[in-house]
Amino acid sequence: MRGMESKYEKVVGYILLTLGVVMILTSVYFMFSVFTGVTPPPRLFNFHNIYITTPDGGEMLVFSGEEIGKLLAMLFWFLLMFFIMMAGGKIASLGINLIREIKVELKK
């Protein structure tokens, strides 16, 4: 009976290992594509432009609201992808623990 349990553990281990590696690779791909500008990050925030008033009564743009929103979106995208990558690492680690045989030797 132990042989069948071991076989199922190995199958589940390989499935978890594959799932973990896929999660890691997809998160790295999505991070790379966003940070290289191939795809835009998901738009999470809308900010207004920030101006200061000059002494002569005019206004000068200090920060662009679009750029602030893009920066924060990229930060949150990085955090989400990092979380998925770390979760994939944990899942792959569980799969490796199920695949690996543990042998115990007792010495007297």
C-alpha positions in Angstrom: 0.0 0.0 0.0 2.9 2.3 0.7 4.1 2.0 -2.9 0.9 3.5 -4.3 1.0 6.4 -1.8 4.5 7.1 -2.8 3.6 7.0 -6.5 0.7 9.5 -5.9 3.0 11.7 -3.8 5.5 11.8 -6.7 2.8 12.7 -9.2 1.5 15.5 -7.0 5.1 16.6 -6.4 5.8 16.9 -10.1 2.5 18.8 -10.6 3.4 21.3 -7.8 6.9 21.7 -9.1 5.7 22.4 -12.6 3.0 24.8 -11.3 5.6 26.7 -9.2 8.1 27.0 -12.1 5.3 28.3 -14.4 4.3 30.9 -11.8 7.9 32.0 -11.4 8.5 32.2 -15.2 5.2 34.1 -16.0 5.8 36.6 -13.2 9.3 37.3 -14.5 8.0 37.6 -18.1 5.2 40.1 -17.0 7.7 42.1 -14.9 10.1 42.3 -17.8 7.5 43.2 -20.4 6.1 46.1 -18.2 9.5 47.5 -17.2 10.8 47.4 -20.8 7.7 49.2 -22.0 6.3 46.4 -24.2 3.1 46.5 -22.2 1.8 49.2 -20.0 1.2 48.5 -16.3 -2.4 48.3 -15.2 -3.8 51.7 -14.4 -4.6 51.9 -10.7 -4.6 55.6 -9.8 -5.6 58.9 -11.4 -3.6 61.9 -10.1 -3.8 65.5 -11.1 -0.9 67.6 -12.2 0.9 69.4 -9.4 1.7 73.1 -10.0 3.4 75.8 -8.0 2.6 79.5 -8.4 5.6 81.6 -9.5 6.2 85.0 -8.0 5.0 86.7 -11.3 1.6 85.0 -10.9 2.1 82.2 -13.4 2.0 78.4 -12.8 4.8 76.0 -13.2 4.3 72.2 -13.5 6.2 70.4 -10.8 4.9 66.8 -11.2 2.8 65.3 -13.9 -0.2 63.4 -12.6 0.1 60.8 -15.3 3.8 60.1 -14.5 3.1 59.8 -10.7 0.2 57.3 -11.5 2.5 55.3 -13.8 5.3 55.2 -11.2 2.9 53.9 -8.5 1.3 51.4 -10.9 4.7 50.0 -11.7 5.6 49.8 -8.0 2.4 47.9 -7.2 2.8 45.7 -10.3 6.3 44.8 -9.1 5.0 44.0 -5.6 2.3 41.8 -7.1 4.6 39.9 -9.4 7.2 39.5 -6.6 4.5 38.0 -4.4 3.5 35.6 -7.2 7.1 34.7 -7.8 7.7 33.9 -4.1 4.5 31.9 -3.9 5.7 29.9 -7.0 8.9 29.3 -5.2 7.1 27.9 -2.1 4.9 25.7 -4.3 7.9 24.4 -6.2 9.6 23.7 -2.9 6.6 21.7 -1.7 6.7 19.7 -4.9 10.4 19.0 -4.5 9.8 17.8 -0.9 7.2 15.3 -2.2 9.4 14.0 -5.0 12.5 13.5 -2.9 12.7 10.2 -1.1 13.6 10.4 2.5 15.7 7.5 3.8 16.3 7.0 7.5 19.1 4.8 8.7 19.3 3.7 12.3 22.7 2.9 13.7 23.1 1.0 17.0 
